[in-house]
Amino acid sequence: MAVGFTQLYFLYSSTSMHPMYLLNDLYIDSIYRNKSIGTALI
């Protein structure tokens, strides 16, 4: 059973010429918050 999710997008910056990631969403079901699940996902 999933209790949360994250969306991570890979990007390439043309100004810094380096790859980077964009953390777009981080969601944890309210019942499971404050249990370090978000930290584990990151």
KEDRENSE-306025 format. One record per residue (C-alpha): residue in three letters; x, y negated, z negated; residue number from 1. Coordinates in steps of 0.2 Angstrom, whole numbers, plus 2048, in hexadecimal, padded with zeros to 3 digits. Layout:
BEGIN
[pt ALA,[X,Y,Z],NUM]
...
//
This chain:
BEGIN
[pt MET,[800,800,800],1]
[pt ALA,[807,7EF,805],2]
[pt VAL,[806,7E1,7F7],3]
[pt GLY,[80F,7D4,802],4]
[pt PHE,[817,7CF,812],5]
[pt THR,[823,7C3,819],6]
[pt GLN,[826,7BD,82B],7]
[pt LEU,[838,7BA,830],8]
[pt TYR,[83D,7B3,841],9]
[pt PHE,[84E,7B3,849],10]
[pt LEU,[853,7A3,851],11]
[pt TYR,[862,79C,859],12]
[pt SER,[867,78A,856],13]
[pt SER,[86D,781,865],14]
[pt THR,[874,772,85B],15]
[pt SER,[87E,77C,84E],16]
[pt MET,[881,78B,85B],17]
[pt HIS,[87D,798,84D],18]
[pt PRO,[86F,7A5,84B],19]
[pt MET,[863,7A1,83D],20]
[pt TYR,[853,7A8,835],21]
[pt LEU,[843,7A0,832],22]
[pt LEU,[838,7A6,823],23]
[pt ASN,[827,7A2,829],24]
[pt ASP,[81C,7AB,81D],25]
[pt LEU,[81E,7B3,80C],26]
[pt TYR,[80E,7BA,804],27]
[pt ILE,[80B,7C4,7F5],28]
[pt ASP,[7FA,7CA,7EF],29]
[pt SER,[7F5,7C0,7E0],30]
[pt ILE,[7F4,7CF,7D5],31]
[pt TYR,[806,7D3,7D8],32]
[pt ARG,[80E,7C2,7D6],33]
[pt ASN,[81B,7BE,7C9],34]
[pt LYS,[822,7D0,7CB],35]
[pt SER,[831,7CB,7D6],36]
[pt ILE,[82A,7D3,7E5],37]
[pt GLY,[82D,7C2,7EF],38]
[pt THR,[83F,7C2,7EA],39]
[pt ALA,[840,7D4,7F0],40]
[pt LEU,[839,7D0,801],41]
[pt ILE,[845,7C1,803],42]
//
